[in-house]
C-alpha cells in the first residue's frame, strides 16, 4: 500500500484544476445500463471509484471505450448476471446498478455493497423505492433480489429523508416505469441535478431538478446522448481548505461558487477571502483563522464530505470550534489520528469541540476513509516536521492526483510505493 510523506510549513500558492465530480459520475455510469443506445460521458475524474464502476458495468456486458473526448458506453448487449460481493465491496455506489438492471430485465440480483465505514447507510430506502414502483424485493444471502416481471409502474414516492442515493435510484427506475412518478422529499444536491441532466439528454422527461419534488414521465424512448459532468465540489472545497490552512492563495479552476455557498460562507466566517475569478474561484487564506460553528446538513447546507477537512483547519484557529455531524454517525473516525498530530479535540456523541491554536507536530497516521484521509493531508501541510500517512488508497478513490496538485502549489509531499 502506498504512503504519503509530507513535511509541513509551506504556504500554498497556485492554481488547481478541479476534476469532474466523482459522486455525479457514478450514477451516470450506472444510468448507461438503462438504454440500448450509446452514452458518451465527458469530464469523468481519473479516480479508482470511477474505474471500479466502469469495471462493474463491463461485467454485465457493457462496452466501454475511451478517447480524447471522453468515455463511450454501449450497453446494447448487456446480460443479466450476478456480480459477486468481492467485486462491489469497494464502494457504496455499486447499488446504483440495481434499478437499471431491474428496468432492463424485469429482475436483478445485486450484492449488498461495501464502501467507507462511516455509518450504517442502510439500503432500505432504495428497496422501498423499487417496491413502490411495483417490484418484489428481498435480501437473500447478502444479495438484493428484485423482481418486476410485469414491469414497473409509476407511483407517488415519499422518501423518509432526502437521501441522494435513494433519489437517484428512484429517478432511474421511474424513467423506465409505465406512467408518471412523483418523488417527494427528493435530494437537491448538484450531483442529483446533474443526473437529471444526463437522463434528460438520454431521452427522459423529468421536471423539478434542484427541488424536493421531482416529476418523471416513464416509458422513456431512449436515444444516443452525450453529457459533460459538473466539477467536483468536494475536491474544490478541499483545496479551498488547503489554501486557508496554510495561509496561502489557490485558484480553483472550474469550481462553481453556487455549488459551495455554505462552504464559502464558513470559510469567510473564519477570516478567509473567497471571490469569483475568470476561471473559477479564488481562495485567499489568512494568518489568523477564527473559530467556526458547523452543522452538517443535506444540500444546500454544509456537506458532511467536508466536515473532516474543516476540523483539521479548526485546529489552527484561535479559540474553540464546534462541529455537529447529523448525516453519518461514524464520521469522526479521523479524530484519533488528528489528535496524534497534536490537535485538541473532544467528542461527545455527534458533537466535536476543537480547541485550536496549538502547533501540530508530524507523526505516522493511518487513513480510515476517503474524507478522513484528506483531513490528515491538510493537517500535515501545517504540522512541524514530517508526517507519514498510511493506507492512502482511500484518497485515490476520490481525488485525482492529489499529491501532484498539492506539490504544484508548493507542498512538500511525496508518494512512497510499498
FIGU-656732 format. One record per residue (C-alpha): y, z, x; residue number from 1. Coordinates in steps of 0.02 Angstrom, whole numbers. Each point is the difference from the previous one (the first is absolute). Layout:
% residues N
Y,Z,X,NUM
...
% end
This chain:
% residues 418
0,0,0,1
173,-45,64,2
132,130,42,3
189,-6,10,4
88,83,147,5
183,35,-34,6
131,78,112,7
144,64,-104,8
187,3,26,9
53,-182,-16,10
134,-52,-124,11
-62,-151,-98,12
112,-152,-18,13
-45,-173,-60,14
-65,-105,-143,15
-169,15,-84,16
-74,-138,-108,17
-72,79,-157,18
-169,-75,-45,19
-65,-42,-172,20
-47,147,-110,21
-180,55,23,22
-4,85,-170,23
61,-160,-82,24
-118,-113,96,25
-162,91,-45,26
9,-22,-191,27
57,-180,21,28
-152,-38,107,29
-109,80,-134,30
91,-100,-135,31
-53,-162,84,32
-174,32,-70,33
66,-21,-177,34
30,-186,18,35
-107,-150,47,36
160,-80,66,37
60,30,178,38
131,131,42,39
108,-6,156,40
73,167,56,41
138,4,129,42
74,150,92,43
-166,93,8,44
12,139,130,45
-119,-4,148,46
-80,170,-33,47
-181,53,-13,48
7,43,-186,49
49,-180,-39,50
-137,-66,114,51
-127,111,-87,52
53,-58,-173,53
-12,-182,54,54
-174,36,68,55
-50,81,-165,56
51,-150,-107,57
-88,-111,127,58
-162,93,-36,59
17,-54,-182,60
12,-181,57,61
188,-26,7,62
51,-123,135,63
143,67,108,64
96,-115,116,65
159,27,100,66
134,-106,80,67
181,21,52,68
57,3,-182,69
-111,139,-62,70
-172,46,-67,71
-89,-112,-126,72
-133,75,-112,73
-118,-109,-102,74
-106,102,-120,75
-70,-145,-100,76
-180,33,50,77
-9,189,11,78
-162,84,-50,79
-40,165,-86,80
-74,117,127,81
13,180,58,82
95,41,159,83
-69,160,72,84
95,161,32,85
-1,-20,189,86
110,-154,-21,87
128,75,-120,88
5,179,63,89
149,-32,114,90
131,-16,-136,91
40,52,-176,92
66,-170,-54,93
-175,-76,-2,94
-14,59,-181,95
126,-136,-47,96
-136,-134,4,97
-83,82,-151,98
111,-73,-136,99
2,-179,68,100
-190,-2,19,101
-23,70,-174,102
118,-133,-68,103
-90,-143,89,104
-181,51,-30,105
1,118,-150,106
-82,132,111,107
33,81,167,108
-77,131,115,109
120,67,130,110
-23,146,118,111
112,152,-18,112
130,-22,137,113
52,101,152,114
168,13,87,115
114,137,64,116
-52,178,-44,117
168,48,-75,118
-61,53,-172,119
-126,-30,-138,120
79,-159,-70,121
-133,-17,-134,122
-49,-171,-66,123
-5,57,-182,124
165,-84,-44,125
-68,-167,59,126
-157,24,-104,127
98,52,-156,128
106,-156,15,129
-153,-113,0,130
-80,98,-141,131
157,-22,-105,132
-17,-188,23,133
-179,4,-64,134
-108,27,154,135
-142,124,13,136
24,94,162,137
-106,129,91,138
-25,73,174,139
-178,-15,62,140
-60,50,173,141
172,-12,79,142
40,-168,-81,143
114,-46,-145,144
-97,-106,-124,145
103,-96,-129,146
-61,-115,-138,147
102,-110,-116,148
-121,-139,-44,149
98,-39,-160,150
160,-12,101,151
152,113,11,152
120,19,-147,153
184,43,4,154
46,179,-43,155
136,132,9,156
-26,100,160,157
92,164,28,158
-22,60,178,159
-5,189,24,160
114,-21,151,161
91,-144,85,162
-143,-37,119,163
31,-153,108,164
-184,-43,17,165
-40,23,-184,166
151,-106,-48,167
-61,-138,117,168
-175,9,-73,169
71,-9,-176,170
109,-150,43,171
-142,-100,78,172
-123,38,-139,173
127,-35,-136,174
38,-175,66,175
-180,-47,-38,176
-16,93,-167,177
14,-86,-168,178
166,32,-86,179
144,113,49,180
-7,160,102,181
137,131,4,182
0,119,150,183
103,158,-22,184
50,126,134,185
-27,-138,128,186
47,25,182,187
167,-76,49,188
-26,-15,188,189
60,-160,87,190
-181,-37,45,191
-46,-6,-185,192
149,-113,-35,193
-58,-112,141,194
-176,-9,-74,195
78,-55,-165,196
95,-137,94,197
-161,-57,84,198
-99,-1,-163,199
142,-94,-86,200
-4,-133,136,201
-187,-14,-33,202
33,-34,-184,203
6,173,-84,204
129,45,-132,205
66,176,30,206
159,85,-60,207
81,164,53,208
-28,4,188,209
91,148,75,210
-5,100,-163,211
-124,123,-75,212
-53,-128,-132,213
-93,-158,47,214
-52,-134,-124,215
-138,-121,53,216
-56,-156,-92,217
-184,-23,41,218
-120,-145,15,219
103,-69,144,220
-13,-182,47,221
-4,15,188,222
85,-119,120,223
14,-22,188,224
139,110,66,225
95,63,151,226
83,170,16,227
108,79,137,228
-24,188,8,229
137,130,9,230
42,96,161,231
-85,167,28,232
117,138,-57,233
-107,135,81,234
5,-87,168,235
189,-22,-19,236
19,184,-45,237
-105,51,150,238
110,-96,124,239
154,69,-87,240
-65,174,42,241
-36,-58,179,242
184,-45,19,243
57,162,-82,244
-114,120,94,245
49,-72,171,246
186,-14,-41,247
-17,-188,22,248
43,-159,-92,249
-129,-121,-72,250
25,-157,-103,251
-140,-15,-129,252
-16,-189,-12,253
-55,-58,-174,254
7,176,-76,255
73,14,-175,256
125,136,-44,257
-52,0,-183,258
-180,47,43,259
52,154,98,260
145,76,-97,261
-74,176,-8,262
-50,-6,184,263
170,-56,61,264
82,131,-111,265
-104,134,89,266
44,-72,170,267
185,3,-41,268
-16,181,-59,269
-66,38,175,270
152,-80,81,271
-74,-171,37,272
102,-158,-33,273
-83,-144,-94,274
80,-165,-46,275
-53,-177,-49,276
1,-126,141,277
-8,-189,9,278
-190,4,27,279
-50,158,-91,280
54,182,23,281
77,91,148,282
-36,185,31,283
107,101,120,284
-59,175,47,285
97,155,43,286
-12,134,134,287
6,139,-131,288
-119,-25,-145,289
26,106,-155,290
-144,80,-99,291
-62,-83,-158,292
-87,42,-165,293
-130,-130,-50,294
-118,-13,-149,295
-122,-146,-3,296
-4,-96,-164,297
-57,-167,-69,298
121,-143,29,299
149,-2,-3,300
-16,179,64,301
-35,47,181,302
-165,-80,55,303
-146,111,53,304
-38,-128,135,305
158,53,94,306
-14,188,-21,307
-90,29,166,308
127,-104,96,309
146,98,-73,310
-86,164,39,311
-10,-51,183,312
186,-39,-5,313
40,165,-87,314
-71,91,151,315
153,-65,93,316
128,52,-131,317
99,162,17,318
-57,113,-143,319
-139,8,-128,320
-64,-154,-93,321
-108,7,-156,322
-138,-123,-46,323
-89,-3,-168,324
-151,-115,-11,325
-40,-47,-180,326
-110,-154,23,327
-147,44,115,328
-64,177,22,329
-59,-25,180,330
153,-89,66,331
46,137,123,332
-144,-35,120,333
125,-47,135,334
77,174,1,335
-123,84,122,336
23,-143,123,337
191,7,-13,338
-13,188,32,339
-98,-41,159,340
155,-94,57,341
108,153,-34,342
60,-29,-177,343
33,156,-105,344
-80,-37,-169,345
-60,121,-134,346
-111,-58,-144,347
-14,75,-173,348
-108,-111,-110,349
93,-163,-34,350
159,61,88,351
41,-7,186,352
148,83,84,353
53,-75,166,354
116,105,109,355
73,-125,118,356
104,3,157,357
-135,56,122,358
-51,-120,138,359
-165,-90,-21,360
-119,-8,148,361
-131,-132,37,362
-184,41,-31,363
-163,-87,-44,364
-10,-24,-189,365
-118,-82,-124,366
46,-122,-139,367
-76,45,-168,368
59,-143,-113,369
116,-149,2,370
169,81,-37,371
-43,161,91,372
-36,-104,155,373
172,-77,5,374
85,168,-26,375
-80,55,164,376
66,-157,85,377
176,38,-62,378
-9,181,57,379
-66,-56,170,380
152,-113,22,381
110,155,17,382
-125,125,73,383
24,59,178,384
-132,-74,115,385
-154,-99,-48,386
-93,-7,-166,387
-171,-82,-19,388
-46,-49,-178,389
-185,-25,-36,390
-84,-101,-139,391
143,-124,-15,392
-110,-121,-96,393
82,81,-151,394
166,-75,57,395
-76,-173,15,396
-46,6,-184,397
181,-10,-54,398
118,-37,145,399
11,-168,85,400
20,20,189,401
83,170,-15,402
-8,40,186,403
72,-169,49,404
143,10,-126,405
47,175,58,406
-10,-50,183,407
118,-146,-32,408
128,128,-63,409
-17,106,156,410
-142,120,-37,411
-112,49,146,412
-166,-32,-88,413
-167,-65,62,414
-162,-42,-90,415
-155,57,92,416
-163,-87,-45,417
-154,111,12,418
% end
